């Protein structure tokens, strides 16, 4: 194939993807809306696409780029004298490394039993992944009806096995700020590190005037903080940072070995080879925008968020969950006769918007959380808020006319008797066929699927969700032949 044919085919493959620009995709992507910024990022990334950040002694420019980014993050987010940080591949890796470092500190103290990770149920799923990978026991901490972590519940869960407490600034599901000062203070009093997940808010909240309380490294008791530059730093995927005031804490997630006959290996992250291209792109975007540029983008997105939340709250049958502090909004059904948000997500998809459905959640030790619709607002969304609200009102009327998405009781009852640990791939495929997700083809309307997920026991739902991705990622016959 010629280069032109290859690129044409690649462009064709994107035809079924949601748009990454224009503000209509309100999850997964972050668009500044600024002309020329993407071109700058692409040029910087291309300049470093063959550079390996594994060894900064061979590529000292990478060390400079990483140092500049970390310094910018520490300056923005309350880093004190001696504070350090690490550039990672994304928010998940930043959270993983924070948990790993906390586990290593816990082990160094010689405490008995299995370490515990204290998680408000609204904490990002990356922390549950970390608990799985690094053998910590996740402990669910309830949140209040507004989605904020309960400091009293955190204090009650602190014991000698607690290795790390997590707070969110803000939480992804509801866009609300956890009471970081109280949580971190309780953790410090018990001698336990506290991590603040500011992956989605850390490059926005410092530029706003109406943040109700502090959340960053300057808060006593906050040990580490994660922030993503590929979110509101408007850099390409994937660039995040893990920041800490304690250099000893950072050593807990580094790996070094001279125990083989090859070159000595030192890895500050989970990866060995590290792509330098995204770092260079993030550096270029940061240099181009500067503090004033980021402040303008943050305030534009925040103003759009306030307008969106106020307009959505005025739509009959909808309510806004909690008090959104940054650029995230969660919509819920208002009352028993309100609009079902799972149907609403499908109706908005039909109108060209991607709003992220979040099924109902039964939280241990607290009141059940309703299903919600998540909206991530960027600067590019701002001029489209009136159109979004008009479509939201029309979609709400259409959704209100539909019966609630109730899964088949017989299917739910039969599925609840299954042990997900014993299910084979073929058996999962069969169950997915019954649920209408056979062959990895998602139905046009996802509300019934989300309702089924919410009705099943959590371990079984997780097994079936993994089965869906397993189907999606199986190579087709034509792909295998082409390979």
Buried (B, 14 or more C-beta within 10 A) or exposed (E): EEEEEEEEEEEEEEEEEBEEEBBBBBBEBBBBBBEEBBEBBBEBBEBBEEBBBBBBEEBEBBEEBBBBBBEBBBEBBBBEEEBBBBBBBBBBBBBBBBBBBBBBBBEEEEBEEEBBBBBBBBBBEBBBBBBEEBEBBBBBBBBBBEBBBBBEBBBEBBEBBBBBBBBBBBBBBBBBBBBBBBBBBBBBEBEBBBBBBBBBBBBBBBBBEEBEEBBBBEBEBBBBBBBBBBBBBBBBBBBBBBBBBBEEBBBBBBEEEEEEEEEEBBBBBBEEEBBBBBBBBBBBBBEBBEEEBBBBBBBBBBBBBBBBBEBBEEBEBBBBBBBBBBBBBBBBBBEEEBBBBBBBBBBBBEBEBBBBBBBBBEBEEBEEBBBBBBBBBBBBBBEBBEBBBEBBBBBBBBBBEBEEBEBBEEBBEEBEEBEBEEBEEEEBBBBBEEBBBBEBEEEEBBBBBBBBBBBBBEEBBEBBBEBBEBBEEEEEEEEEEEE
